[in-house]
Amino acid sequence: MKEVMTGNPACCLPDTPLPEAARTMERHDCGCLPVVEK
């Protein structure tokens, strides 16, 4: 499983503004971001 997992995935906080989350998604070339509390 370790071979296919991303080691340090991009993520955002629940209060991250949408434009910032969109920039993060674009920068990391991903279609979704995990939302984390900490």
Secondary structure as a PSIPRED ss2 file (coil, helix, strand):
# PSIPRED VFORMAT (PSIPRED V4.0)

   1 M C   1.000  0.000  0.000
   2 K C   1.000  0.000  0.000
   3 E C   1.000  0.000  0.000
   4 V C   1.000  0.000  0.000
   5 M C   1.000  0.000  0.000
   6 T C   1.000  0.000  0.000
   7 G C   1.000  0.000  0.000
   8 N C   1.000  0.000  0.000
   9 P C   1.000  0.000  0.000
  10 A C   1.000  0.000  0.000
  11 C C   1.000  0.000  0.000
  12 C E   0.000  0.000  1.000
  13 L C   1.000  0.000  0.000
  14 P C   1.000  0.000  0.000
  15 D C   1.000  0.000  0.000
  16 T C   1.000  0.000  0.000
  17 P C   1.000  0.000  0.000
  18 L H   0.000  1.000  0.000
  19 P H   0.000  1.000  0.000
  20 E H   0.000  1.000  0.000
  21 A H   0.000  1.000  0.000
  22 A H   0.000  1.000  0.000
  23 R H   0.000  1.000  0.000
  24 T H   0.000  1.000  0.000
  25 M H   0.000  1.000  0.000
  26 E H   0.000  1.000  0.000
  27 R H   0.000  1.000  0.000
  28 H C   1.000  0.000  0.000
  29 D C   1.000  0.000  0.000
  30 C C   1.000  0.000  0.000
  31 G C   1.000  0.000  0.000
  32 C C   1.000  0.000  0.000
  33 L C   1.000  0.000  0.000
  34 P C   1.000  0.000  0.000
  35 V E   0.000  0.000  1.000
  36 V C   1.000  0.000  0.000
  37 E C   1.000  0.000  0.000
  38 K C   1.000  0.000  0.000
